[in-house]
């Protein structure tokens, strides 16, 4: 029994050390298994459906990965997503042209991120408490400004963003993939984004080395909020309506995907590509459970278990690094 436990721990350590490679391997194996379990899994329509449903959470995961690398956290992205959609929808119904309404929605999202960033960076309030409070505040604000009702009958000039197609694939998929590719390249190579690894690894040392830590933190919170806003626009345009309840639980799924992708809750580790792979794995799993006819309640249970496993992997990885030092 001790030997089996030791082997399991060693496997988890190996997995945590090569997270992106391991995720790609797991996805390939899972796809092979599901191709036998369901004849619909590898259908073109089903793959498109997976990528389309992935577009919202993977877009937010880009910003969340960068934020967690710097040692931050944002639990308000789900409400920010809904806030952007409602502000945009109300603007459209008031006769505002689509481009201006979209700008209003993104500015609203950016404002949420700016407030979060200022509270965390300038007032040193715990990110968990700050963004949890913001999440509740924005949800309440949504109910007030929309009177608790969905915003319907959005014009085609706006909904084309979520419903239009290029080569048979809907626009949100392209937007997500472009954002992931560009963001991953910037996060790996651009000086500003590289600073996040130093801040997340040792904030005090980063300050002493001349990094403007407060500025970086504020920009990170603005970035994740802005990407949540983009996700809000995509889902609102896709369904042709803005709901005050949309996005509930999104923050936990995004954080789970980011941790699965190799980001450490202690900061200093992670990548945009890893977060995308984590979101893809969760999306593929949810799709597979649907195809297999698994009840939605079991799906929620699976998401919770995945989060716990991801955190365990993160802890094991930290212990492994500490033992090496």
C-alpha positions in Angstrom: 0.0 0.0 0.0 2.9 2.4 0.9 4.5 1.6 -2.4 1.3 2.3 -4.3 0.9 5.6 -2.5 4.5 6.5 -3.2 4.1 5.8 -6.9 0.9 7.9 -7.1 2.7 10.8 -5.4 5.6 10.5 -7.9 3.2 10.4 -10.8 1.4 13.6 -9.5 4.8 15.3 -9.1 5.7 14.4 -12.7 2.4 15.7 -13.9 2.7 18.9 -12.0 6.2 19.5 -13.4 5.2 19.1 -17.1 1.7 20.3 -17.0 1.2 21.5 -20.6 2.7 18.4 -22.1 0.6 16.2 -19.7 -2.6 18.1 -20.6 -2.0 17.6 -24.3 -1.4 13.9 -23.7 -4.5 13.5 -21.5 -6.6 15.3 -24.2 -5.4 13.0 -26.9 -6.1 9.9 -24.8 -9.5 11.1 -23.8 -10.4 11.9 -27.4 -9.4 8.4 -28.5 -11.5 6.8 -25.7 -14.5 9.0 -26.4 -14.3 8.3 -30.1 -15.2 4.7 -29.2 -17.7 5.6 -26.5 -19.7 8.0 -28.7 -19.8 8.2 -32.5 -20.7 11.9 -32.2 -17.7 13.0 -30.2 -15.3 13.7 -33.2 -18.0 15.0 -35.5 -17.3 18.4 -37.0 -20.5 19.8 -35.5 -19.5 18.6 -32.0 -16.0 19.9 -32.2 -17.3 23.3 -33.3 -19.8 23.2 -30.3 -16.9 22.5 -27.9 -14.8 25.4 -29.2 -17.8 27.7 -29.2 -18.7 26.9 -25.6 -15.0 27.3 -24.8 -14.8 30.8 -26.2 -16.2 32.5 -23.1 -14.1 30.8 -20.4 -10.9 30.5 -22.4 -11.0 34.2 -23.2 -11.3 35.1 -19.5 -8.7 32.5 -18.6 -6.1 34.5 -20.6 -6.4 37.4 -18.1 -6.8 35.1 -15.1 -3.6 33.3 -15.9 -1.6 36.5 -16.0 -3.3 37.7 -12.8 -2.6 34.5 -10.9 1.0 34.5 -12.1 1.4 37.9 -10.4 -0.1 36.5 -7.2 -3.6 38.0 -7.7 -7.1 36.6 -8.0 -10.4 37.8 -9.4 -13.7 36.4 -8.3 -15.7 39.1 -10.0 -15.2 38.1 -13.7 -18.6 36.3 -13.9 -20.5 39.4 -12.8 -18.3 41.6 -14.9 -19.2 39.4 -17.9 -22.9 39.9 -17.2 -22.4 43.6 -16.5 -20.9 44.2 -19.9 -23.7 42.4 -21.6 -26.4 44.3 -19.8 -24.8 47.7 -20.3 -24.3 47.0 -24.0 -27.8 45.6 -24.4 -29.5 48.6 -22.6 -27.4 51.0 -24.8 -28.5 49.2 -28.0 -32.2 49.2 -27.0 -31.8 53.0 -26.3 -30.8 53.5 -29.9 -27.1 53.7 -29.5 -25.1 52.4 -32.6 -23.6 49.0 -32.0 -19.9 50.1 -32.0 -20.6 52.8 -29.4 -22.7 50.4 -27.3 -19.9 47.9 -27.4 -17.5 50.6 -26.2 -19.8 51.5 -23.3 -19.9 47.8 -22.3 -16.1 47.5 -22.4 -15.6 50.7 -20.5 -18.0 49.4 -17.8 -15.9 46.3 -17.5 -12.7 48.3 -17.4 -14.1 50.4 -14.6 -14.7 47.2 -12.5 -11.1 46.1 -13.1 -9.8 49.5 -12.2 -11.6 49.6 -8.9 -10.4 46.1 -8.1 -6.8 47.0 -9.0 -6.8 50.2 -6.9 -8.3 48.5 -3.9 -5.8 45.6 -4.0 -2.7 47.6 -5.1 -3.1 50.9 -3.3 -5.1 49.9 -0.2 -3.5 46.4 0.2 -6.9 44.7 0.6 -6.9 41.0 0.1 -7.7 40.1 -3.5 -10.1 37.4 -2.5 -12.2 39.7 -0.3 -12.0 42.6 -2.7 -13.2 40.7 -5.8 -15.7 38.7 -3.9 -17.2 41.9 -2.6 -17.1 43.3 -6.1 -18.9 40.2 -7.4 -21.8 40.7 -5.0 -21.9 44.4 -5.6 -22.1 44.1 -9.4 -24.7 41.4 -9.2 -26.8 43.7 -7.1 -26.2 46.6 -9.5 -27.3 44.5 -12.4 -30.7 43.8 -10.8 -31.2 47.5 -10.2 -30.3 48.8 -13.7 -32.1 46.0 -15.6 -35.0 45.7 -13.1 -34.1 42.0 -12.7 -35.1 41.3 -16.3 -33.1 40.1 -19.3 -32.4 42.6 -22.1 -34.0 41.3 -25.3 -34.4 42.1 -29.0 -30.8 43.1 -29.7 -30.2 44.2 -33.3 -28.5 42.1 -35.9 -25.7 44.6 -36.2 -24.6 43.5 -32.8 -25.6 39.8 -32.7 -23.6 39.1 -35.9 -20.5 39.1 -33.6 -21.7 35.9 -31.9 -23.7 34.3 -34.6 -21.8 35.2 -37.8 -19.7 32.5 -39.5 -16.5 32.3 -41.5 -15.8 29.0 -43.3 -18.7 27.5 -41.3 -17.2 28.4 -37.9 -18.7 31.1 -35.7 -16.8 34.3 -35.0 -16.3 33.7 -31.2 -14.1 30.8 -31.9 -11.8 32.8 -34.1 -11.7 35.7 -31.6 -10.8 33.3 -28.8 -8.0 31.6 -30.7 -6.5 34.9 -31.9 -6.6 36.3 -28.3 -5.0 33.1 -26.9 -2.2 33.1 -29.5 -1.3 36.8 -29.2 -1.6 36.8 -25.4 0.6 33.7 -25.0 3.3 35.2 -27.2 3.2 38.5 -25.3 3.2 36.8 -21.9 6.3 34.7 -22.8 8.3 37.5 -24.5 7.1 41.0 -23.6 9.0 42.7 -20.8 5.8 44.0 -19.1 4.2 40.6 -18.8 7.5 38.9 -17.8 7.5 41.2 -14.7 4.5 39.3 -13.4 6.6 36.2 -12.7 9.0 38.3 -10.6 6.1 39.9 -8.7 4.4 36.6 -8.1 7.7 34.9 -7.1 8.8 37.6 -4.7 6.9 40.9 -4.5 9.4 42.5 -2.2 12.4 41.7 -4.3 10.5 42.9 -7.4 9.9 46.3 -5.8 13.6 46.5 -4.8 14.6 45.8 -8.4 12.7 48.8 -9.6 9.5 47.2 -10.9 6.4 49.4 -10.5 4.4 46.6 -8.7 1.3 48.7 -8.1 1.0 49.7 -11.7 1.4 46.2 -12.9 -1.2 44.9 -10.5 -3.7 47.6 -11.6 -3.2 46.9 -15.2 -3.6 43.1 -14.6 -7.0 43.6 -12.9 -8.0 45.9 -15.8 -6.9 43.3 -18.3 -8.8 40.4 -16.8 -11.9 42.6 -16.4 -11.6 43.8 -20.0 -11.3 40.2 -21.3 -14.3 39.3 -19.1 -16.1 42.1 -20.9 -15.1 40.7 -24.3 -16.5 37.3 -23.2 -19.7 39.1 -22.1 -20.1 40.6 -25.5 -19.5 37.3 -27.2 -22.1 35.4 -25.1 -24.6 38.2 -25.3 -24.3 38.5 -29.1 -24.4 34.7 -29.4 -27.8 34.4 -27.6 -29.2 37.7 -28.8 -30.0 38.8 -25.2 -28.3 40.0 -22.1 -29.2 38.2 -18.9 -28.5 39.5 -15.4 -27.7 35.9 -14.2 -25.4 34.8 -16.9 -21.8 34.1 -15.8 -22.7 32.7 -12.4 -19.9 30.2 -11.4 -17.8 31.2 -14.4 -15.0 32.5 -12.1 -14.6 29.2 -10.4 -14.4 27.3 -13.7 -11.9 29.8 -15.1 -9.7 29.6 -11.9 -9.9 25.8 -12.1 -8.8 25.8 -15.7 -6.0 28.1 -15.0 -4.7 26.0 -12.1 -5.0 22.8 -14.2 -3.0 24.6 -16.8 -0.1 25.0 -14.4 -0.7 28.3 -12.7 0.2 28.4 -9.0 -2.1 30.1 -6.4 1.1 31.2 -4.8 2.1 33.1 -7.9 5.2 33.1 -10.1 4.0 30.2 -12.3 1.6 29.6 -15.2 1.0 30.4 -18.8 -1.8 31.5 -21.1 -1.4 28.4 -23.3 -1.6 26.2 -20.2 -4.8 28.0 -19.0 -6.3 27.5 -22.5 -5.5 23.7 -22.3 -7.0 23.6 -18.9 -10.2 25.2 -20.1 -10.2 22.9 -23.1 -9.9 19.9 -20.9 -12.9 21.0 -18.8 -14.9 21.8 -21.9 -14.2 18.4 -23.5 -15.1 16.7 -20.2 -18.4 18.5 -19.9 -19.2 17.7 -23.6 -18.3 14.0 -23.1 -20.6 13.8 -20.0 -23.4 15.3 -22.0 -22.9 12.8 -24.8 -22.9 10.0 -22.3 -26.2 11.2 -20.8 -24.7 12.0 -17.4 -26.9 14.1 -15.2 -26.0 17.8 -14.9 -25.7 17.5 -11.1 -22.9 14.9 -11.6 -21.2 17.3 -13.9 -21.1 19.9 -11.2 -19.6 17.3 -8.9 -17.0 16.5 -11.5 -16.0 20.2 -11.7 -15.6 20.4 -8.0 -13.5 17.3 -7.9 -11.3 18.6 -10.7 -10.8 21.9 -8.7 -9.7 19.9 -5.7 -7.3 17.8 -7.7 -5.9 20.9 -9.4 -5.2 22.5 -6.0 -3.6 19.2 -4.7 -1.3 19.2 -7.8 -0.4 22.8 -7.0 0.4 22.0 -3.4 2.5 19.0 -4.4 4.4 21.1 -7.0 5.2 23.7 -4.4 6.4 21.0 -2.0 8.6 19.5 -4.7 10.2 22.9 -5.4 10.8 23.5 -1.7 12.4 20.1 -1.3 14.7 20.9 -4.2 15.8 24.2 -2.7 
